[in-house]
Amino acid sequence: MENQTKISKLIIYLTCVFFTVFIGSYIVKIGMINQFFDAETMSLKPIFEGVELQSAFLTMLPVFTVSVISFICFILFLLAYFVVARINLRNEGWFFIIVLLIIVTTPFELYLLLKYDINLIQKIFSNEINSNYLLEMLKQRIVVLGPFPLIILFSYFIIIFLAIFKPLRKRI
């Protein structure tokens, strides 16, 4: 792990940048989505009833777009780093756990991205902003996988911890 090439250092740097951007946009996205609904009943909050929400959805567009692009780039650069750096997972247990966490969480995140986020982005870009339809889509995004966005967020905070402190490293 100590003797990395310049290309592998560049790839891990870009991986970290896209990971950081994704985490930031993911936190903002979760906060924005949850602002629309009451946590207990999953009904629209009274402040939003009877109000046209086109400007709110236009405001959400950059967050969703950045989140989708940064997640895809993060996964691609992580795969590239794994191939280029040729890390021995047996000696680098922390990296093995990071890879496992990403392998477990990526299918669920891709499902949310492909089914809801990209669909929302397409509807807003094409100016088909039907507030009721988009609110229902956001509500379904929350209901379908329940607390999974929080689980993925905590998993990614564990990834940050593992990448900084590098526990489970086998000293040769």
Residue pairs with C-beta under 8 A, 6 or more apart in sequence:
1 85
1 87
1 91
1 92
1 95
4 12
4 85
5 84
7 84
8 81
8 84
8 85
11 77
11 80
11 81
11 84
11 85
12 81
12 85
14 73
14 77
15 74
15 77
15 78
15 81
16 163
18 70
18 71
18 73
18 74
18 77
19 70
19 74
19 78
19 156
19 159
21 66
21 70
22 67
22 70
22 71
22 74
23 153
23 156
23 160
25 63
25 66
25 67
25 70
26 67
26 71
26 149
26 152
26 153
26 156
27 153
28 63
29 60
29 63
29 64
29 67
30 149
30 150
30 153
32 59
32 60
32 63
33 138
33 141
33 142
34 142
35 45
36 44
36 45
36 48
36 135
36 138
36 139
37 43
37 44
37 45
37 138
37 139
37 142
38 44
38 45
42 139
42 142
42 143
44 135
52 131
53 131
53 134
53 135
54 129
54 131
57 120
57 124
57 129
57 131
57 134
58 124
58 129
60 120
60 124
61 121
61 124
61 125
64 117
64 120
64 121
65 121
67 113
67 117
68 113
68 117
68 118
68 121
71 109
71 113
72 113
75 102
75 106
78 102
82 99
87 95
89 95
89 96
89 99
90 96
90 170
91 169
91 170
91 172
92 166
92 168
92 169
92 170
93 167
93 168
93 169
93 170
94 162
94 163
94 165
94 166
94 167
94 168
94 169
95 162
96 168
97 158
97 162
97 168
98 159
98 162
98 163
101 155
101 156
101 158
101 159
102 159
104 155
105 151
105 152
105 155
105 156
108 145
108 148
108 152
109 152
111 145
112 141
112 144
112 145
112 148
112 149
115 141
115 144
116 137
116 138
116 140
116 141
117 141
119 137
120 134
120 137
120 138
123 129
123 130
123 133
123 134
124 134
